[in-house]
């Protein structure tokens, strides 16, 4: 699932409004999002790999290219203490170059 999204700088995330509703429709998608976020966190911390995070704020779909530093039960944490609520993330796109680390 890849939607057309506005690209933003990670510093602009601080001014966005995130509704409390979930953006995904199934438990399987929600579980896979968490797996993808954790894999992206590992790649970011160990290999400084950037990922593309597609998410939805109150105004619509946006995306940011960044490194995920941590994942909690409720959010992904980016550099400079920026964060995105996990329930608003549509997809974490891991670049093909990261596939050279198959056991992650």
Rosetta constraint file for C-alpha pairs under 8 A:
AtomPair CA 1 CA 91 HARMONIC 7.65 0.50
AtomPair CA 2 CA 91 HARMONIC 7.90 0.50
AtomPair CA 3 CA 61 HARMONIC 7.64 0.50
AtomPair CA 4 CA 61 HARMONIC 7.39 0.50
AtomPair CA 5 CA 54 HARMONIC 7.44 0.50
AtomPair CA 5 CA 60 HARMONIC 7.96 0.50
AtomPair CA 5 CA 61 HARMONIC 5.04 0.50
AtomPair CA 5 CA 62 HARMONIC 4.59 0.50
AtomPair CA 5 CA 63 HARMONIC 5.90 0.50
AtomPair CA 6 CA 61 HARMONIC 6.62 0.50
AtomPair CA 6 CA 62 HARMONIC 4.59 0.50
AtomPair CA 6 CA 63 HARMONIC 6.05 0.50
AtomPair CA 7 CA 62 HARMONIC 5.85 0.50
AtomPair CA 7 CA 63 HARMONIC 4.92 0.50
AtomPair CA 7 CA 64 HARMONIC 5.78 0.50
AtomPair CA 8 CA 12 HARMONIC 6.66 0.50
AtomPair CA 8 CA 13 HARMONIC 7.89 0.50
AtomPair CA 8 CA 62 HARMONIC 6.91 0.50
AtomPair CA 8 CA 63 HARMONIC 6.24 0.50
AtomPair CA 8 CA 64 HARMONIC 5.50 0.50
AtomPair CA 9 CA 13 HARMONIC 7.36 0.50
AtomPair CA 9 CA 64 HARMONIC 6.25 0.50
AtomPair CA 9 CA 65 HARMONIC 7.82 0.50
AtomPair CA 10 CA 64 HARMONIC 6.23 0.50
AtomPair CA 10 CA 65 HARMONIC 7.68 0.50
AtomPair CA 10 CA 66 HARMONIC 7.09 0.50
AtomPair CA 10 CA 78 HARMONIC 7.99 0.50
AtomPair CA 10 CA 82 HARMONIC 7.18 0.50
AtomPair CA 11 CA 82 HARMONIC 7.14 0.50
AtomPair CA 12 CA 16 HARMONIC 7.16 0.50
AtomPair CA 13 CA 82 HARMONIC 6.83 0.50
AtomPair CA 13 CA 83 HARMONIC 7.40 0.50
AtomPair CA 13 CA 84 HARMONIC 7.50 0.50
AtomPair CA 14 CA 82 HARMONIC 6.60 0.50
AtomPair CA 14 CA 83 HARMONIC 7.85 0.50
AtomPair CA 16 CA 57 HARMONIC 6.57 0.50
AtomPair CA 16 CA 58 HARMONIC 7.66 0.50
AtomPair CA 17 CA 57 HARMONIC 5.82 0.50
AtomPair CA 17 CA 58 HARMONIC 5.66 0.50
AtomPair CA 18 CA 56 HARMONIC 7.56 0.50
AtomPair CA 18 CA 57 HARMONIC 4.78 0.50
AtomPair CA 18 CA 58 HARMONIC 5.64 0.50
AtomPair CA 18 CA 85 HARMONIC 7.46 0.50
AtomPair CA 18 CA 88 HARMONIC 7.14 0.50
AtomPair CA 19 CA 57 HARMONIC 6.80 0.50
AtomPair CA 19 CA 58 HARMONIC 6.08 0.50
AtomPair CA 19 CA 88 HARMONIC 7.91 0.50
AtomPair CA 20 CA 87 HARMONIC 7.79 0.50
AtomPair CA 21 CA 87 HARMONIC 7.10 0.50
AtomPair CA 21 CA 88 HARMONIC 7.54 0.50
AtomPair CA 22 CA 87 HARMONIC 4.87 0.50
AtomPair CA 22 CA 88 HARMONIC 6.04 0.50
AtomPair CA 23 CA 56 HARMONIC 7.41 0.50
AtomPair CA 23 CA 87 HARMONIC 6.28 0.50
AtomPair CA 23 CA 88 HARMONIC 5.48 0.50
AtomPair CA 23 CA 89 HARMONIC 7.00 0.50
AtomPair CA 23 CA 90 HARMONIC 6.42 0.50
AtomPair CA 24 CA 29 HARMONIC 6.47 0.50
AtomPair CA 24 CA 30 HARMONIC 6.44 0.50
AtomPair CA 24 CA 87 HARMONIC 7.65 0.50
AtomPair CA 24 CA 90 HARMONIC 6.56 0.50
AtomPair CA 25 CA 29 HARMONIC 7.06 0.50
AtomPair CA 25 CA 30 HARMONIC 7.87 0.50
AtomPair CA 26 CA 30 HARMONIC 6.40 0.50
AtomPair CA 27 CA 31 HARMONIC 6.06 0.50
AtomPair CA 28 CA 32 HARMONIC 6.15 0.50
AtomPair CA 29 CA 33 HARMONIC 6.09 0.50
AtomPair CA 30 CA 34 HARMONIC 6.52 0.50
AtomPair CA 31 CA 35 HARMONIC 6.44 0.50
AtomPair CA 32 CA 36 HARMONIC 6.09 0.50
AtomPair CA 33 CA 37 HARMONIC 6.06 0.50
AtomPair CA 33 CA 89 HARMONIC 7.79 0.50
AtomPair CA 33 CA 90 HARMONIC 7.71 0.50
AtomPair CA 33 CA 91 HARMONIC 6.40 0.50
AtomPair CA 33 CA 92 HARMONIC 6.86 0.50
AtomPair CA 34 CA 38 HARMONIC 6.13 0.50
AtomPair CA 34 CA 86 HARMONIC 7.98 0.50
AtomPair CA 35 CA 39 HARMONIC 6.19 0.50
AtomPair CA 36 CA 40 HARMONIC 6.08 0.50
AtomPair CA 36 CA 92 HARMONIC 6.09 0.50
AtomPair CA 36 CA 93 HARMONIC 7.96 0.50
AtomPair CA 36 CA 94 HARMONIC 7.83 0.50
AtomPair CA 37 CA 41 HARMONIC 6.09 0.50
AtomPair CA 37 CA 68 HARMONIC 7.65 0.50
AtomPair CA 37 CA 71 HARMONIC 6.87 0.50
AtomPair CA 37 CA 76 HARMONIC 7.47 0.50
AtomPair CA 37 CA 92 HARMONIC 6.28 0.50
AtomPair CA 38 CA 42 HARMONIC 6.29 0.50
AtomPair CA 38 CA 70 HARMONIC 7.91 0.50
AtomPair CA 38 CA 71 HARMONIC 6.42 0.50
AtomPair CA 39 CA 43 HARMONIC 6.25 0.50
AtomPair CA 39 CA 104 HARMONIC 6.33 0.50
AtomPair CA 40 CA 44 HARMONIC 5.96 0.50
AtomPair CA 40 CA 49 HARMONIC 7.68 0.50
AtomPair CA 40 CA 50 HARMONIC 7.85 0.50
AtomPair CA 40 CA 51 HARMONIC 6.75 0.50
AtomPair CA 40 CA 67 HARMONIC 7.63 0.50
AtomPair CA 40 CA 68 HARMONIC 6.27 0.50
AtomPair CA 40 CA 92 HARMONIC 7.70 0.50
AtomPair CA 40 CA 94 HARMONIC 6.70 0.50
AtomPair CA 41 CA 45 HARMONIC 6.08 0.50
AtomPair CA 41 CA 67 HARMONIC 7.31 0.50
AtomPair CA 41 CA 68 HARMONIC 4.81 0.50
AtomPair CA 41 CA 69 HARMONIC 5.49 0.50
AtomPair CA 41 CA 70 HARMONIC 5.88 0.50
AtomPair CA 41 CA 71 HARMONIC 6.98 0.50
AtomPair CA 42 CA 46 HARMONIC 5.91 0.50
AtomPair CA 42 CA 47 HARMONIC 7.86 0.50
AtomPair CA 42 CA 104 HARMONIC 7.68 0.50
AtomPair CA 43 CA 47 HARMONIC 5.19 0.50
AtomPair CA 43 CA 48 HARMONIC 6.28 0.50
AtomPair CA 43 CA 49 HARMONIC 5.42 0.50
AtomPair CA 43 CA 50 HARMONIC 7.96 0.50
AtomPair CA 43 CA 98 HARMONIC 7.49 0.50
AtomPair CA 44 CA 48 HARMONIC 4.15 0.50
AtomPair CA 44 CA 49 HARMONIC 4.62 0.50
AtomPair CA 44 CA 50 HARMONIC 6.32 0.50
AtomPair CA 44 CA 67 HARMONIC 5.27 0.50
AtomPair CA 44 CA 68 HARMONIC 5.78 0.50
AtomPair CA 44 CA 69 HARMONIC 6.38 0.50
AtomPair CA 45 CA 49 HARMONIC 7.84 0.50
AtomPair CA 45 CA 68 HARMONIC 7.72 0.50
AtomPair CA 45 CA 69 HARMONIC 6.22 0.50
AtomPair CA 48 CA 67 HARMONIC 6.85 0.50
AtomPair CA 49 CA 67 HARMONIC 6.36 0.50
AtomPair CA 49 CA 98 HARMONIC 7.40 0.50
AtomPair CA 50 CA 65 HARMONIC 6.34 0.50
AtomPair CA 50 CA 66 HARMONIC 4.96 0.50
AtomPair CA 50 CA 67 HARMONIC 4.55 0.50
AtomPair CA 50 CA 68 HARMONIC 7.56 0.50
AtomPair CA 50 CA 94 HARMONIC 7.79 0.50
AtomPair CA 50 CA 95 HARMONIC 7.85 0.50
AtomPair CA 51 CA 65 HARMONIC 5.55 0.50
AtomPair CA 51 CA 66 HARMONIC 5.61 0.50
AtomPair CA 51 CA 67 HARMONIC 6.13 0.50
AtomPair CA 51 CA 68 HARMONIC 7.70 0.50
AtomPair CA 51 CA 92 HARMONIC 6.81 0.50
AtomPair CA 51 CA 93 HARMONIC 5.80 0.50
AtomPair CA 51 CA 94 HARMONIC 5.14 0.50
AtomPair CA 51 CA 95 HARMONIC 6.42 0.50
AtomPair CA 52 CA 63 HARMONIC 6.62 0.50
AtomPair CA 52 CA 64 HARMONIC 5.67 0.50
AtomPair CA 52 CA 65 HARMONIC 4.41 0.50
AtomPair CA 52 CA 66 HARMONIC 6.52 0.50
AtomPair CA 52 CA 92 HARMONIC 5.93 0.50
AtomPair CA 52 CA 93 HARMONIC 5.01 0.50
AtomPair CA 52 CA 94 HARMONIC 6.74 0.50
AtomPair CA 52 CA 95 HARMONIC 7.97 0.50
AtomPair CA 53 CA 63 HARMONIC 5.41 0.50
AtomPair CA 53 CA 64 HARMONIC 5.41 0.50
AtomPair CA 53 CA 65 HARMONIC 6.36 0.50
AtomPair CA 53 CA 66 HARMONIC 7.62 0.50
AtomPair CA 53 CA 89 HARMONIC 7.09 0.50
AtomPair CA 53 CA 90 HARMONIC 7.76 0.50
AtomPair CA 53 CA 91 HARMONIC 6.04 0.50
AtomPair CA 53 CA 92 HARMONIC 4.64 0.50
AtomPair CA 53 CA 93 HARMONIC 6.21 0.50
AtomPair CA 54 CA 61 HARMONIC 7.08 0.50
AtomPair CA 54 CA 62 HARMONIC 5.83 0.50
AtomPair CA 54 CA 63 HARMONIC 4.31 0.50
AtomPair CA 54 CA 64 HARMONIC 6.74 0.50
AtomPair CA 54 CA 89 HARMONIC 6.03 0.50
AtomPair CA 54 CA 90 HARMONIC 5.49 0.50
AtomPair CA 54 CA 91 HARMONIC 5.24 0.50
AtomPair CA 54 CA 92 HARMONIC 6.35 0.50
AtomPair CA 54 CA 93 HARMONIC 7.77 0.50
AtomPair CA 55 CA 61 HARMONIC 5.70 0.50
AtomPair CA 55 CA 62 HARMONIC 5.46 0.50
AtomPair CA 55 CA 63 HARMONIC 6.07 0.50
AtomPair CA 55 CA 88 HARMONIC 5.57 0.50
AtomPair CA 55 CA 89 HARMONIC 4.14 0.50
AtomPair CA 55 CA 90 HARMONIC 4.98 0.50
AtomPair CA 55 CA 91 HARMONIC 6.94 0.50
AtomPair CA 56 CA 60 HARMONIC 5.33 0.50
AtomPair CA 56 CA 61 HARMONIC 4.32 0.50
AtomPair CA 56 CA 62 HARMONIC 5.92 0.50
AtomPair CA 56 CA 88 HARMONIC 5.51 0.50
AtomPair CA 56 CA 89 HARMONIC 6.49 0.50
AtomPair CA 56 CA 90 HARMONIC 7.05 0.50
AtomPair CA 57 CA 61 HARMONIC 6.53 0.50
AtomPair CA 57 CA 62 HARMONIC 7.38 0.50
AtomPair CA 57 CA 88 HARMONIC 6.98 0.50
AtomPair CA 66 CA 78 HARMONIC 7.27 0.50
AtomPair CA 67 CA 78 HARMONIC 6.20 0.50
AtomPair CA 67 CA 79 HARMONIC 7.06 0.50
AtomPair CA 68 CA 76 HARMONIC 6.67 0.50
AtomPair CA 68 CA 77 HARMONIC 6.03 0.50
AtomPair CA 68 CA 78 HARMONIC 4.92 0.50
AtomPair CA 68 CA 79 HARMONIC 7.31 0.50
AtomPair CA 69 CA 76 HARMONIC 7.67 0.50
AtomPair CA 69 CA 77 HARMONIC 5.70 0.50
AtomPair CA 69 CA 78 HARMONIC 5.30 0.50
AtomPair CA 69 CA 79 HARMONIC 6.52 0.50
AtomPair CA 70 CA 76 HARMONIC 5.88 0.50
AtomPair CA 70 CA 77 HARMONIC 5.00 0.50
AtomPair CA 70 CA 78 HARMONIC 7.02 0.50
AtomPair CA 71 CA 75 HARMONIC 6.04 0.50
AtomPair CA 71 CA 76 HARMONIC 4.50 0.50
AtomPair CA 71 CA 77 HARMONIC 6.09 0.50
AtomPair CA 72 CA 76 HARMONIC 6.32 0.50
AtomPair CA 72 CA 77 HARMONIC 7.94 0.50
AtomPair CA 73 CA 86 HARMONIC 7.60 0.50
AtomPair CA 74 CA 85 HARMONIC 5.87 0.50
AtomPair CA 74 CA 86 HARMONIC 5.32 0.50
AtomPair CA 74 CA 87 HARMONIC 7.16 0.50
AtomPair CA 75 CA 83 HARMONIC 6.35 0.50
AtomPair CA 75 CA 84 HARMONIC 5.50 0.50
AtomPair CA 75 CA 85 HARMONIC 4.19 0.50
AtomPair CA 75 CA 86 HARMONIC 4.38 0.50
AtomPair CA 75 CA 87 HARMONIC 7.67 0.50
AtomPair CA 76 CA 83 HARMONIC 5.47 0.50
AtomPair CA 76 CA 84 HARMONIC 5.45 0.50
AtomPair CA 76 CA 85 HARMONIC 6.48 0.50
AtomPair CA 76 CA 86 HARMONIC 6.14 0.50
AtomPair CA 77 CA 81 HARMONIC 6.33 0.50
AtomPair CA 77 CA 82 HARMONIC 5.91 0.50
AtomPair CA 77 CA 83 HARMONIC 4.36 0.50
AtomPair CA 77 CA 84 HARMONIC 6.75 0.50
AtomPair CA 78 CA 82 HARMONIC 5.05 0.50
AtomPair CA 78 CA 83 HARMONIC 5.59 0.50
AtomPair CA 84 CA 88 HARMONIC 7.29 0.50
AtomPair CA 84 CA 89 HARMONIC 7.43 0.50
AtomPair CA 85 CA 89 HARMONIC 6.98 0.50
AtomPair CA 94 CA 98 HARMONIC 6.77 0.50
AtomPair CA 95 CA 99 HARMONIC 7.51 0.50
AtomPair CA 96 CA 100 HARMONIC 7.94 0.50
